[in-house]
Each structure stands twice: as C-alpha cells, then as structure tokens.
Amino acid sequence: MSITLPGPTLGVVGGGQLGRMLAEAAAPLGVDLVVLDPTPDCPAAPVAADQVVGEFDDADAIDELAARVDALTFEIELADPETLAAASEEHGVPVHPDPASLEMIQDKLVQKEALAEAGIPVPEFVAVATAEGLERVVEEFGGVMLKAREGGYDGRGNVPVEAPDEAAAALDAVGGAAMAEEFLDFEREIAVMGLKGADGETRTYPVTETVHREEILRESVSPARADDAIVEEAESVARDVLAALDGRGVYGIELFETREGEVLVNEIAPRPHNSGHWTIEGARTSQFENHVRAVLGWPLGPTDLVAPAVTANVLGNVHESRALVSQPESQRDSGDVDETRPAALRNVETVLDAPDADLHWYGKDDVYPLRKMGHLTVTARDSGAPGDGEVDRGDLLSRARDLRDGLTFRDA
C-alpha cells in the first residue's frame, strides 16, 4: 500500500465525544473527518472538517455523507446498518466495521447467542417478553440483570431485578422485549480493546480494569490489577471475539472476572470505547488513531503500554442531585432530566497544575447528573518502567479520583 498525504476523508456516523477524539487523532495523520449527528454544532464539530446534520438512520443524510468521503465508520451503535450498507454500495466507499457486525451487536440477545454459538464464554442468559416470564427467570436464577435488547449503551437500558415482584416495573423500564442475564458474583470487571486491521491482522491493548457504579463507568485502571492467568485468558477470549466479528476497526470488549477464575464476555462495542480512553496517554498508539488507521486499511500502530494509567470520568455532579435516579430511562437517554443546565466546569486549574494528569473536555453544552462531560487520565510517566511491579495502581486510582472529585459544575 502506498499512502500519500494529505490523506483521505473519513465519514463518521455520530459526532459525540468519540467522534471528537477520532477527529483529534485523525488530524496529525492528514485525515479529515466529516461527522453526521442530529445535534447542530455537536461535540465533534469544532475539530472535524465538517458536519452533516441528520439523524443516525436518515438515509438522505447518510447518502450525503457517503458522497463526500473515502470511507465510512460509526461511533455510536444507533447507526442504521442497512442504510450504511446501501450508501456504501451506492457510492463505492468501504464501511467498517461491517454493518452485519453492527446489526448483530445492536441486539444484545442476538449478540449473546452469536457468542455462545462460537464457543465464547458468556453468562447464562434468556430472552424475556412478559412480566410473568421474567418472574420465573428471577426465581430460577436468584436475581438477574435485565437488559433492553436494543438501544441501550453505556449502562443505559440495564435494570437489576432481585425479586419476582420487581419484574413488571423493570420490564416497563427497559421498554418491553429484553434479555435477562444471571447475576454474577464477579471479582472485577475488565475490558480489552481489540483491533482488526487489513488482511486479518488483529491486535489487543493491555487488559484494563473497569470500575462501575450505578451501571456507569467511573474509572479504568491499566494494566488491570488481575492475576497473570486472568490477563492471559482475557486476551485469549478477546481474540476469539475478534475472530467472530467482521470488519476493520477497534472493538471494546467488556468482560467479567468471576470469583471462580472464569472470564466471561459481558458486551461488545463495535467502536472505540470509554474503557480505552487511557490509551491516549498510556499506549504507544491511541485507540482512536488505530481506529482511523484500521478503517482506512492503513498499517496499525503498536498497542504497547507506555506507562500505567488510570482514567476517571468527569460526570455531571452526582452529589448535587439524585434526580436522575428516579427518572425514566427514556429521559436519561434524551437528556430530559431534572437539573439540566449550561455546562461550566470549575476548578480546572487543579488538574492543569498536576504534572501527571491530562484533561479531556467533550464540548457538551448542557450538563445533568451522570452525563459524561469529559475525563482525566493520570499516568505514571516518571516510574521508569511501564510494567506491573514498580507502580502502585491503587495510588494512581486514588490520585485520579481526588483530581476528578475536585472538579465541579456548581456555581462558585
């Protein structure tokens, strides 16, 4: 392959924070991004070459996008696979990951069935469509995580159900047809950012430990504080997952480490993922740069760890209001929640003054509790070694939390 700069133009369905960071990573490669997003002046717009305003399944808007670019990808699972495939064929531009993989992943039940059929370890799961059916499953499993089959991501659409009398309300909360998954007594949640390039090449980033509360990712620790055997198994499972998927690009593979020492697949994201944001400072090549490279069919960058890193998400201040906890899931997704207000992050100087920290602001206009507004990463750059033994990742985690918790959206 001969690559000449300035490079091609990449079209991205979705212009949120992932699109923004894709554009930031593409620019040094000489690659322009055009994003499609329904929100005018979306977070990616200030750093992308241009924006097409349209819904993620708007055939005319996607057709316009495809006509202007050399390749297509997406940063949100709400992209429509059939429309992407049709636009790709009409304009002769490749789309990656493959729309068929996107379609499979969009339905959590179909995703789990495909993984199980491929022999990939997953928790016990079952389809549910009625409260009576869910009650029986809860009695059998002794509690489940109920997941909307479609439309849920980043923890949205997930409702824990611990007793049969909670079934009806839980099913209503996720909007009907759903998948029930056994509650796991897990040691920790971990993730692997997997990468598929041209000619079947696959790579993985170091295994990451992910810390969730209220179903929202709060922090990630890289490398994970797990035994070597678990790390090896997680990498092996991730490569099996990559083999089961079609199309180039980065895939976020979320996993459970059970107390019995098993590694089970939780969910897959066919795009860069929050659990891989640490790669911007902590890896030789970020997940965003490698996604651009992979989608374009360019040589992949090394995924080696540069330094241990902890990322902490900057959320709409949870301690300011508990309003979101009682809001319906549909309102959480739309942003129609109590305490929505213009975003103004304060005390930023505390992060800027820290020599071991890097701040990423997502450019969202409004803030509400639990909304992801940015992240910061603390890296052990001065440790002299990126390996496990010389850096206390617990100390890094405490440092990242302290810096993150010092930020606020409250008025002075």
Buried (B, 14 or more C-beta within 10 A) or exposed (E): EEEEEEBBBBBBBBBBBBBBBBBBBBBEBEBBBBBBBBBEEBBBBEBBBEBBBBBBBBBEBBBBBBEBBBBBBBBBBBBBBEBBBBBBEEBEBBBBBBBEBBBBBBBBBBBBBBBBEEEBBBBBBBBBEEBEBBBBBBEEBEBBBBBBBBBBBBBBBBBEBEEBEBBBEBBEBBBEBBBBBBBBEBBBBBBBBBBBBBEEEBBBBBBBBBBEEEBBBBBBBBBBBBEEEBBEBBBEBBBBBBBBBBBBBBBBBBBBBBEEEBBBBBBBBBBBBBBBBBBBBBBBBBBBBBBBBBBBBBEBBEBEBBBBBBBBBBBBBBEBBEBBEEBEBEBBBEEEBEBBEEBEBEEBEBBEEBEBBBBBBBBBEEBBBBBBBBBBBBBBBEBEEBEBEEBEBEEBBEBBBEBBEBBBBEEE
